[in-house]
Amino acid sequence: MQTIRSRVQFFKISALSLIFCVSVVLGNVSLRFLPVSFNQAIGATTPFFTAVFAYLMTFKREAWLTYLTLLPVVTGVVIASGVCVLTRRAGFFSNSSVAFRAEQHC
């Protein structure tokens, strides 16, 4: 057990806990509308969102090679999203939990 040292630390822990809960709920809701395989494909974009949020929150830039290697993954998911017949808007948007998962890694 660790003690909480300040209000700021308490609010950071609370925010992270809330983000984690929202991530789990949205991930489960998305399974109602999307096949598990497609849900996992969308989850493959988590590193992309992690890099984006890291830059937006901490202004930490990754090497250009990192962004370059993320492009094929994101492009593949975008192509699969456009082609997948089973895609529903509710499922796709509820799978925004990917962004919340990325937030936890920053």
C-alpha positions as CSV (number, residue, x, y, z in Angstrom):
1,M,0.0,0.0,0.0
2,Q,1.2,3.5,-0.8
3,T,-0.2,6.7,0.7
4,I,-1.5,9.5,-1.5
5,R,0.8,12.5,-0.9
6,S,-1.2,15.3,-2.4
7,R,-4.5,16.4,-3.9
8,V,-2.9,16.5,-7.3
9,Q,-1.8,12.9,-7.1
10,F,-5.3,11.9,-5.9
11,F,-6.9,13.6,-8.9
12,K,-4.5,12.0,-11.3
13,I,-5.2,8.6,-9.8
14,S,-9.0,9.3,-10.0
15,A,-8.8,10.4,-13.6
16,L,-6.8,7.4,-14.6
17,S,-9.3,5.1,-12.8
18,L,-12.2,6.8,-14.5
19,I,-10.5,6.5,-17.9
20,F,-9.9,2.8,-17.3
21,C,-13.5,2.2,-16.3
22,V,-14.8,4.0,-19.4
23,S,-12.4,1.9,-21.5
24,V,-13.7,-1.3,-20.1
25,V,-17.4,-0.3,-20.5
26,L,-16.9,1.0,-24.1
27,G,-14.9,-2.1,-25.0
28,N,-17.7,-4.4,-23.8
29,V,-20.4,-2.3,-25.5
30,S,-18.6,-2.5,-28.8
31,L,-18.6,-6.3,-28.6
32,R,-22.4,-6.1,-28.9
33,F,-22.2,-4.5,-32.3
34,L,-18.9,-5.7,-33.8
35,P,-17.3,-9.2,-34.3
36,V,-14.5,-9.9,-31.9
37,S,-12.0,-10.2,-34.8
38,F,-12.9,-6.7,-36.1
39,N,-12.8,-5.3,-32.5
40,Q,-9.2,-6.6,-32.2
41,A,-8.2,-5.1,-35.5
42,I,-9.4,-1.7,-34.3
43,G,-7.5,-2.4,-31.1
44,A,-4.3,-2.6,-33.2
45,T,-4.4,1.2,-33.5
46,T,-3.7,1.6,-29.8
47,P,0.0,2.4,-30.4
48,F,-1.0,5.1,-32.8
49,F,-3.3,6.8,-30.3
50,T,-0.6,6.4,-27.6
51,A,1.9,8.3,-29.7
52,V,-0.7,11.0,-30.5
53,F,-1.8,11.4,-26.9
54,A,1.8,11.4,-25.6
55,Y,2.6,14.3,-28.0
56,L,-0.6,16.2,-27.1
57,M,-0.2,15.8,-23.3
58,T,3.6,15.9,-22.8
59,F,4.8,17.4,-26.1
60,K,7.1,14.4,-26.4
61,R,7.8,13.5,-30.0
62,E,8.7,10.1,-31.1
63,A,11.2,9.4,-33.8
64,W,9.9,9.8,-37.3
65,L,10.5,6.1,-37.9
66,T,8.0,5.3,-35.1
67,Y,5.3,7.3,-36.9
68,L,6.3,5.8,-40.2
69,T,5.9,2.2,-38.8
70,L,2.4,3.1,-37.5
71,L,1.1,4.2,-40.8
72,P,0.7,0.7,-42.3
73,V,-1.3,-0.5,-39.3
74,V,-3.6,2.5,-39.2
75,T,-4.0,2.3,-43.0
76,G,-4.9,-1.4,-42.8
77,V,-7.5,-0.7,-40.1
78,V,-9.0,2.2,-42.1
79,I,-9.3,-0.1,-45.2
80,A,-10.8,-2.9,-43.1
81,S,-13.3,-0.4,-41.6
82,G,-14.4,0.7,-45.0
83,V,-14.7,-2.8,-46.4
84,C,-16.2,-4.7,-43.5
85,V,-19.9,-5.3,-44.1
86,L,-20.6,-6.0,-40.5
87,T,-19.5,-2.6,-39.3
88,R,-22.1,-0.5,-37.5
89,R,-21.6,3.0,-36.5
90,A,-22.6,2.3,-32.9
91,G,-20.0,-0.5,-32.6
92,F,-17.3,1.5,-34.3
93,F,-17.8,4.6,-32.1
94,S,-18.2,2.5,-28.9
95,N,-14.9,1.0,-29.7
96,S,-13.4,4.4,-29.1
97,S,-12.2,2.6,-26.0
98,V,-9.0,2.2,-28.0
99,A,-8.3,5.9,-27.4
100,F,-8.9,5.4,-23.7
101,R,-6.5,2.5,-23.6
102,A,-3.9,4.6,-25.2
103,E,-4.5,7.4,-22.7
104,Q,-3.5,4.9,-19.9
105,H,-0.1,4.3,-21.5
106,C,0.9,8.0,-21.7
